[in-house]
Amino acid sequence: MSKGIVKRWAFHYLSISVVFMVLIVIGAAFSVRTYYYENARAHLTALGKNAAQQYSLALAHDTQREWLQSYIDEIDEKESLDAAICGHDGSILVSTSKITSNVDDSYIILKESDDNPGFRIDVGQSGEKMLIYTTALSKGGNAAFVCYLQQLDPVDKSVMQWILILTAAVILVLASFVVPTLMFMNTIVKPVRELRATAHRIAQGDLETRVESMYDDEIGELTDAINHMAEEIKTADSMKNDFISSVSHELRTPLTAIKGWAETMSIGEPDSMTMTKGLGIIINESERLTGMVEELLDFSRIQSGRMVLSMDKTDVLAELGEAVYMLRERAAKEKKHFVYEEPESLPPVLADRNRLRQVFINIIDNALKYTPVGGVIGIDVKCEDEKIKVVISDTGCGINEKDLPRIKEKFYKANKTVRGSGIGLAVADEIMALHKGSLEIESKEDVGTTVTITIPILDRDDEKIL
C-alpha cells in the first residue's frame, strides 16, 4: 500500500513540480540573458553617444585627429571591449586591437539602414562570441563611424552562473517540499498499514487485537473507529455465543419435557390423571417452542427487512385487553397481581393489530418473569400529545444501571438466570419503530421496571392511506 501511495504521489506531485520548476528555470534564464544582453546594448549605446559628443567638440576645435587616438587609448575595458573608428569609406582610422573585416561588414549594414545605429551578434576569427555595435560620429565630408566589439563570453558566463544559482535554488526549494512531504506521508502510510494489518487479524478472528492511537486527527479517529469496531464485534460475538447457549438450553428444556412425558405415556397404560397432566405439559412446552421459533423468525425478518406490516385502523384497548386476558390466568397461578383499569375509549391508531398485540404480550410476559410471588404488574393507558401511551410497570428485580443502555440490543440478556432468548425486546423495539412509535424502558435495581409504549393516533393522512 505504501509503495502504491508513494508512486502515485511521485508521479502526480513530483512530475508536475519538476515540469513547473523547469519552466521557471527556462523562463528565468531567458529573463537573465535578456537582462544582461540589454545592459550590454545600453552600455554600448551610451559609449556611442558619448563618443559622438566628444567627436563633435573635436571637429569644432579642429582636433579630431588628436582626439581619435586619445579616445581609443582612454577606453578602460580593453579586455572585453574593442573599438575602432572608421572613415566614410570604411577604412580603419584607429582601433584598440586588430579589427577584422567585421568592421567593414558593420559599415555596410549601417549604410544600408540609412545611417541608423545597428547591432548584431557574430563570431570572431578566434571563435569568440561578440556583440557588434556601429553608430555614426558625424555626417558629411567629415563623416566617421565608431564600431564597438563587446565580447559576450563573460556575459554568457555570468548568465550561466545565475542559471546555476537559480537551478540550485529551485532544487533546494523542491527538496524542502519533498522531504517534509515524505515524512508527513509516512505518518499517514504507517498507521494505515498498521490499521490494515489489524483489520486483517480481526477478519481472521483475533478479536483482542487493537491499534495504538498516536494522532489526534482523522487518522486517530479512524484508529478509534477500528478499535471500537473490534470491541463491538467482540461483544457481538460474545452475545452470539451466549445466545446460542441460551437458545440451546431453552430448546433442550421443553424438548426434554416433551420426550420424557411422551415416553411415560407410551409405557403401559397410564391412568387418566397422568395422561391429562402429560398432554398438558406437552401442549404447554410445544407452545413455548412455537413462541421461541416465532421470535427467531421475526428477528430474521426484521434483520433482512422482510417484515411486512398489515396496517389498519386499530383499537389499542382491544389488543391490550386481549394480551391481558391471555396472561391473567398465568399471573393468578404464579400468585402475581394485575392492576389494570381500562379506559372507556381511546382514539384509534394505524397499526398491525397482531404485531401490536405481540409487543404487549412480550412486555407483560417479561414483567411476569421478573416479578416475584406477590408482586404487582400495573398497566396504565392514556392519550396525550396526539399519542397513545401504554405504561407497563412491575415490582420485580429491576435492571442494573450498567445493563440498562444495552437492554434492547439483540441477544443481550441482563439476567441470565431467567429463561428467554434475549431477542424479544429487540423485536418489540423494531416493531414499534416500524409503527413510528417508541419503546422506552426505565428501571431501578431491586425496585422494578417501567416500559412505556408510545404510538401516534390515526390522523387524516393515515385515513387517506386506508
N, C-alpha and C positions, 0 to 999 in steps of 0.2 A: 504493500500500500504506500509506504513512504517513498519508495523509488518511483512509483507511478505519479504521486503528487509532485515530487521534485522535478521529474521530467516534464510534466505539464507546465509547471511554473517556469522552468528553464526555457521551454520552447516559447511560451507566450510572453513572459516578462522580459527575459534576457534578450531574446531576439528583437523584440520591439525596442528595448532600451538601447541595444547595440546599434541598430539601424538609426535610431534617433540621435545617438551620440555621434555616429559617423557623419550624419548630415550636418550636425552642429560644427564638427571639426572642419568639414569641407567648406561650409559657409563662412566660418571664422577665418580659415586660411585664405579664402578668396578676398575677404574683407581686409585682412592684414596686408596681403600682397598689394591690393589696390591702394591701401593707405600709403605704403612705402613708395610705390611707383608714382603716385600722385605727388607725394612730398618731393621726390626726385625731380619730377617735371616742374613743380612750383619753384624749386631751388634753381634749376637751370633757367627758367623764365626770368627769375629775379636777377640772375647774373647777366642775362642778355640785356635787360632793360638798363641795368647799371652801366654795362659796357657801352650801350648806345648813348647814354647821357654823357659819359666821360669822353667818348669819341667826338660828340658834337662840340664839347668845350675845346677839345684839342684842335678841331677844324677851325673854330673861331679864333684861336690863337696861333694857327698855322704851326702846330706842334704835333701833328698826327704821327709822324714817323717816330719821334721820341716816345710818344705815348704807347705806340704799338708794343715796343719791346718791354717798356716798364710794366704794362698791364699783364703781359704773359709772365714776366718774372715775379709779379706780386701774387699770382694765383697760389694759394696755400693748400690746395687739395690735389697736388700733382700725383699722389699715389693712386688715386681713384678717378681723377678727372684730367682729361686732356682738352686743350683748347687750341684753336687755330683761327687766325684772321686772314681772310681771303680778299683778293681784289675783285673788281667787277667781272673779270674774265675767269674767275675760279682759281687763279694762281694763289698759292700759299704765301702770304706776306711774312708771317711769323707764327710760330707754334711752340707748344711746350715739349713736344717729342715728335717722333716720326709719324706723320699723318699720311695715311694711305689714300687711295682713290675714293675712300668713303666720303671724304670731304667734297670731291667733285660731284659724286652722286647726290649728296645732300644739296649742293648748289643747284643742280639740275632740277631736283624736286622743288626747291624753293622758287626757281624761276617759273616752273610750270604751275605753281599755286599762286601766282600773281603776287610774289614777294611777301606772302603771309608766313609767319613762323611755322616751322614743321618739326615734328617728332617722328622718330621711327626707331625700332629695336633691330639691331643687326649683330652679326658675329664678326669679330676682328680676325686678322690673319693668324694670330696665335690661338684662336678658338675661344677667346673670352667674349662674354655676352656684354653688349653695350647699348646704352640709350643715347641716341644721337639727336642733337637739337641744333638747328640752324636758324639764325634770325639776322635781319639787315641792321647794320650800324648806321648806314646813311644811304642816300639815293643820289642819282645824278652822276656827274662826272667823277666825283669822289666816292662813289658807291663802294661799300665794303661790307663784308659779312663775317660774322663770328660763328664758329662751329664748336660745340662742346660735345665731348665723348665721355659719358659717365659710365664707369664700369659697374655692371649690375650684379656681379658675383658677390660682393659684400652685402648688397641689398638682399639678394636671394638667400644668403647665409643668415641674415637677421630674420628674414621671413621664416626660414626653416626652423630657427631656434624658437621663434614664437609658436610655430605649429607643434613642435615637440613639447614645449611647455604646456600648451593647450591640451594636447593629447594626453599628457601625463595627468593633468588636472581632471580631464574627463574620466580617465581610468580610475583615478582616486575617488572621484565622486561616485562612479558606478560601483566601485568596491565598497564604498561607505554605505551604499544601499543594499548591495548583495549580501554582505557578511551579516549585518543585523537581521536582514530578512530570513536568511538561512537559519540563524539562531532562533528567530521567532517561529519559523515553520517547525523547527524541532520541538518547540514547546507545544505545538499542536499535534504533530505527527506522532510523537512518542506516547502521549496519553491516548490518542485514538488507537494506536497499535495495542496498547495495554487493554483498552476497552474491547477491542475486537477479540483478543485472547480470552478475556474474562467472559464475554458473551458466548464464545465457543465452549468454554468449560461449563458454563451454565446449561448450554444446549446438550452437553454430554451428561448432565445430571449432577454436576458438582454445585449444589445449591448453597454451599458455605463460602464460596469464593466471593471476594469483594475487591473493589478498586479503591486505592487511597486517593482521596480528593486533595490535589495540590494547588488548585487555582480557584479563585473566587470570580469566575466569569462563566461564559457559556459552556466551556469545557468542564468546569466544576459542576455546573448544573446537569450536564449530561452524565457525568460520573455519579452524581447523587441519584439521577433517574435510573441508571443501571443498577446501582446498589439497592434502590427502592424496589425495582422490578424483581431483583433476585430475592429480596425479603418477601415480597408478595407471592412469588412463585413458591418459595419455601413454605410460606403459610398455607397457600392453597393446596400444595402437595400434602402437607400435614393434615389439613382439613379433609382432603380427599381420602387419605388413609383412614382417618377417624370415621369418615362417612361409610367407607366400605366395611370397616369393622363393626360400626353401629348397625348398618343395614343388615349385615350378615347375622348379627345377634338378633336383630328384630325379626328377621325371617326365620331363623332357627327356632325361636321360641314357639310361634304358632304352628310351624310345621311339626315340631316335636309333639306338641299337644294333639294336633290332628292325627298324627301317626299313632301316638300312644292310645288314644281313645278308640281309633279305628281298630287297632289290634285287640283292645279289651273287648270291644263289642263283637269281634269276629270269633272270639274264643267261647265255645259252648253256647249256651242260651242265656244271655244276660237278662236280668229282670227289667221290668218296665221303668223303674226309677233310674237304674244305671243307663238304660237306653236313652231315656229323656235327657239326663244330665250330659251324656256323651255327645248326643246330637246337638244339644245347646252349645256345648263348648266348641264343637267342630264348626257350627254356624258362626259363632262369635269370632273365632280365630280366622275363619275364611273371610269374614267381613273386614277384619283387621288387615289381612294380607291384601285384599282388594283395595282398601284405602291407601296402603303404602304404595302399591303399584300405580294407582291413580295419581298420587303425589309425584312419583317419579316421572310419569308420562306428562303431567302438567309442566313440571320443571323443564323437561326436554323440549316441549312445545314452546315455552317462553324463551328458552335459550336460543332456539333456532328461528324464532319469530313466526312460528306456525300456529300460535294460539289465536283463534278467531272467536270474537265475542258475538253473541246473538243479542244485539241491543234492542230493548223495547221499553215501553213505559212500565215502570215497576214500582210497586208499593213496598217500601223498605220495611214497614211494620209487619207485613205478611211474611216476608222472608226471614226476618229476625225472629218472629213468633214461631215459625216452623223449626228454626235451629234450636230455640229454647225448648220447645216441646220434645224434640228428638233427644236432648241431653238431660232433661229434667229427671227422668226416671233413674238414669245413671247417677246423678247427683244425690238423689234420695238414697240409693243403695250405698253410696260412699259416705253418707251422713254429712253432706255439704249442702249449704243453703243458697237458693237463688233469691235475689231481691230484684224484682222487675215489675215496674208499673207501666203498663203500655199506654201511651198517649191515645187520645181519641182519634186523631188523624194527623197526617203529615203530607206535605206536597210530594207528588211523585218524582221519581228520578229516571234518568236514561241509563239503563244497566242491563247486563246479562244476569237474569234472576238466579240461575243456577250457580254462576260463579260468585255472585254476591252472597248467596246463602253459604257457599263453600268457605268464604272468608269468615263469616260469622261463626260457623261450626268450628273452624280451625282455632279461632281466638278463644271461644268458650271452652273448647276441649283443652287447650293449653292451660287455661285458668283452673280447670278441674284437676289437671295433672299435678300442678304445683301448689295447690291449696290443700292443707292438711285436714284431717277429720274435724268437723265442727266449724270449718272456715266458711267464709261468705263470698259469693260471686255476685257483684252488683252490676246491673245493666241500666243505663240511662240513655234516653233518646231525646234529642231536641233539634230545633231548626233555628239557625242564626246565620246572618250574613249570606243569605241565599245558598246556604249549605246545610245538609243534614249531618249531624254528628252523633255517632253511636259510641258511647263510652262504656267499656267493659273493664271492671276492676276486680281484683281479688285480694285476699288477705294471706297470700301464700308466702313462699320463701323469698321472693323478690330476686332481683338480678344484681350481681356485683357491679360496682361503678365502672371497673375496667372492661367488663364484658358488654356493657350496655351499647356502646357505639357500634359494635360488630354483631349485635344480636340478629339483625336482618340479613346478614351475609349468608350465602348458600353454604351448606354443610356445617355451619358453625353452631355448636351446642355449648351453652354456658354451663348447663348442669348435665353432666354425662351419666348421672345415676338414674335419670328418668328416661323411659323409653321414648323413641322418636327418631326420625331420620335426620332432623336438622335442616330440612328444606321447606317445612310448612310455612314458616313466617316469610321466607324469601318468596315463595309462590304467592302468598296472600298480598305482600307488598307490591309485587309486579301486577297482580290483578287490579289492585286499587289504582295503580299508576295508569293502567290501560283505561280505567274509568275516569281519568282526570281528577282522581281523588288522592287521598293520602292515608297512610297508616303510621301513627306516631306512638311511641312507647315511652312511658315514664315508669321508673321503678326505684325502689329503695330496698336494700337487702334486709331481710327479716321483718319487713313491713308489708310489702305487697307490690303489685304491678297494675298499672292502668294503661289500657290500649284505647286510643281514640281513632275511630274510623270516620273519615270525612268524605262525603260525596256531594257534588253540586246538584241542585234541584233541576228539574226539567224546565228549560227556558223555551222561548219562541223558536230560536234557531234549531233546537233539538226536535221540536214538534214538526218543523218543516221537513226534517230528515225522515221522520216517521210517516 
